[in-house]
Amino acid sequence: MKEYLGDESLVQLCLNGEKITTLLASKQDLEELICGHFYTEYALDSPSVKPNIAINDDAGEIRVDLLDGNLKFNHKRSRPVVSSCGACDQSELSELIDSTPIVSPPTQPYSMDELVGRLEEMKLKQTEFSKTGGVHGAGLLFADGTLDVMEDIGRHNAVDKAIGATYLKGMEHVIRALFLSGRCGWDIVAKAAKANIPVIVSVGAASSLAAQTARAANITLVTFVRNGKSVIIGPVDGRFHTKD
């Protein structure tokens, strides 16, 4: 019987030949990973055209290089991030909350039935999880009703890949909600805020810092979704249909 395991590789992310950080990640969808990670962690400029990305896999040492002299970071960390946690250069909890952007309110209300249904739809689209049982999923719901799903061994990376796919299409696409196969921590809230995502729906619960940050960033968390029930954290007024 063939054994399927979730891929976990060491991936170096570079910008114009300069190594920026190293992640443990699955080696699929690496173009989306580098764009999403740089966009959410370093405020990378949005491109006018699709950037050139070089991927080199030499005996398992994977290097992904975003090659575009016109692209630049709007801010850069003082030292590399090796865990993709996003908090490696912060020393106070208040800094984590205060550094998170405030998200624009949604333009139309949500249906709880739709959000729960879309979470189940994301699960059905997690093809790697169905084979391995060991990777995370992240889905983005767009204004036109499209649900895009990405997977990775790391939950942060799955979110980066989903946002990176949107980056490559153009960040003018309106993202209505982010869906998570696991828990919701501060780091995920921070990434969602940087992509102006007003609602996060997760199978797992939210952490205390995620809850504090979501409230400060104007993000609604629909967490610990089980059997049609959930825990809602953050702004609620005007966000859901009255029948919900």
Disulfide bonds with the S-S distance in Angstrom:
none
